[in-house]
Amino acid sequence: MANGFKVSSLLSQPDFVVGVATSSFQIEGGAEFREPCIWDTFCKVPGAIKDASDGHLACDHYSRWREDIAMVADLGFDAYRFSVCWPRIICADGSVNQSGLDFYISILDELKRRNLKAFVTLYHWELPQYLEDQGGWLNRNTAHAFATYTDVVSQAFGQRVDTYTTLNEPFCSAYLGYEAGIHAPGKKGAEYGKKAAHNLLLAHGLSMQVLARNVPHIRRGIVLNFTPFYAASASPDDERAVQLAHDHFNDWYLRPLLCGEYPDLLNQLPHNQRPDIQPGDMNVIAQPLDYLGVNYYTRSFVAWDDQTQFKILPPPDQAPVSAMNWEIFPDALRELLLKLDNDYTLPPLYVTENGMASDDQVVRGEVKDETRVNYLRDHMQALAQAMDAGVDIRGYFVWSLMDNFEWAEGYLKRFGIVHVDFTTQQRLPKQSALLLSKWLLQRSNETR
């Protein structure tokens, strides 16, 4: 909305958190001060990144973090969600890089000084390359290495953190990285995906146990990405395809966490695709969650396919889409939250990522991203409708604070509410940031 940013009064409650999110590899740079990770290696593969770029500098947040945190505070947000870079903390020889810890401790101290809540993600896809060389997430030992890393970080950070996330979107790590091969480390094969997913979920459970021991009074959980699937037609086959897609991409990650079991799909998989589940694994995975993070961007239509059982279709003709060609459909967020609440006994929820890519241009010193303004407003309204229906949602985070390295897309897609000139590193708040800021200021004044 060009003249304002108005959403439900539910989101104006003083205990409802509104924040922005980033991830380390996408913004930090400072690659020379850490071990290589799988994305450093993947960026060197010809054709892997659409613009042949890398994350060596990214948004230079490693040098500009004070400026960036000041921007979060000046815009009026309640919280900053960011990730810690594992290979910046643990060296290949197993030693701890104290300068890496100090970098994040400085950020946490600055957030505290500015009265910003710190939502810390321990893993946002940056597996140290030295662990990938030993099998990566196909090696069960990586889960135990993650628990060791969690121990180091949580002891060093102490009480500075408000909320810990173990893993961000394990589906992306497992499926996109180890099955489809379009994300790092670029392995491709149906026999890898579910095995990697199991070791990721085991890492989560082990990490939750460490956090419970080290920082028992700090909220801890996990963030999953969800795609609501819709049938391409009313045929029984298409409805069956929807359930299969849901089981593969959504329930495969959620059901183990909340129920200690995989979907029935497990028994339908060929034996070479089934994970190696050892005694006690499911109990470790199903640690009690203080919260569940929900990342939502778009919905997908699904049709039956005789060869693959289901196929995901492109957005319908004439449907509004983002620069990623993802359909813009806010109602699916409300329906997703209601479905999760209906299907499971949930912990409190946070919508930890929501946003869109658009082809933003700076014109006369401004970026008028009105489509993003409408996107954010309408999705926040859908979230409020779910809250009004009884779903316990405690906060909402915009993805992302600023334009950044967008994985296999390189720097071609801009998700930020702040424009970044990647040549000069100049930051420029877009219309979406300014209108959000105006609403947050009004909200703050009304809740005093």
Secondary structure, DSSP 4 states (H G I P E B T S, - for coil): -TT-----GGGGSTT-EEEEE--HHHH---GGGS--BHHHHHHTSTTSSTT---SSSTT-HHHHHHHHHHHHHHHT-SEEEEE--HHHHB-TTS-B-HHHHHHHHHHHHHHHHTT-EEEEEEESS--BHHHHTTTGGGSTHHHHHHHHHHHHHHHHHGGG-SEEEEEE-HHIIIIIHHTS-SSTT----HHHHHHHHHHHHHHHHHHHHHHHHH-TTSEEEEEEE---EEESSSSHHHHHHHHHHHIIIIIHHHHHHHHSS--GGGGGS-GGGS----TTHHHHHTPPPSEEEEE----EEEEEETTTEEEEEPPPTT--B-TT--B--THHHHHHHHHHHHHS----EEEEE----B----BTTB---HHHHHHHHHHHHHHHHHHHTT--EEEEEEE-SB----GGGTTS-B--SEEE-TTT--EEE-HHHHHHHHHHHHHHHHT-
